[in-house]
Amino acid sequence: MKVRIPSPLASYTRNAREVEADGATLFELLADLERLYPGIRFRMIDEQDAVRPHMRIFVNGEQVWDLHAALGKDDDVFIVQALSGGA
């Protein structure tokens, strides 16, 4: 399925902003991304297997927090990294 990668994580995907990965659940999809692009999963998921606070994952336009959410092979997954900071 298509996975859209935010700019801050593109260095893990050899600067590709859209990649293909497989998985019946979001957990499996992220494992496949990690297999293809080592180090990327840790930037999105913490040590307790929770989505990091500054990350958002959308499946077909709906935000998903549950890593065990089912995915279909034609789903579109968007990974978004929130920006923070300021003066």
N, C-alpha and C positions, 0 to 999 in steps of 0.2 A: 504494500500500500504506500501511498505518497505520504511523506513526512516533511513538513516545512520546518526549516531550521532557522533560528534567529541569528542575526549577525554576530553577536558575542560568542556563539558556539560554532560558527562556521569554520574556525581553524581546526576543529576536530574532524570535519567532513571534507577536508581538502578544499575548503571555500565553497562547497556546494550548498546552495540554499534550499534545495529540494532533493531528497534522497528516497530510495525505496527500502523498506524493511518489512519483516513478516512477524506475525504474532496473533494468536487467538484472543489475547487480552492485552491491555496496556502494559502490564508487567512483562509479558513475553516480547512485546514489541520493543520495549526499552532494553531488554536483554539482547535482542538481535542488533539493535543500534550499537550497544556496547561491543558486541562481537565484531561488527563491521568498523566501528570507530572507537577504539579503546579510549577510556577516560570520559566520554561524553555523559554517561549515565550519572556519575557522581556529581556532575555539575547541576543535574536536575533533581536528583533523588537523594535524600539524606541517609544516614546510617540506620534509621528506623524504618526504611522503605516508605517514606512519606515524601510527597512533592515539596521541594524547598519553597519557603515563603515568597521568594522573588520570581518563581516560575509559575507559568500557567500552561495547561495543556488542554487543547480544544479538539474534540472529535466531531466532525461535521458541523462545526459552528457552536457546539455546546461544551462548556467547560466541564472537565472531568477531573475529580480528585481521587477516585477509587482506582487503584492500580489493577484491580481484578475485573474492571469493566470489560465486557466483551467487545471485540472489534470484528468487523467484516473486511474482507479483502479489498473492497472498493471504498472503504472509509478514507477520509482525508483527515490527517492529524496535523495540527498546528501547534508548535511549541513556541511560547512567547516568554521573553525575559523582561520583567519589569525594570524600569530605570529608577534609580534613586539618587539622592544627593541634593545638592543645592548650596546656596550661599548663606 
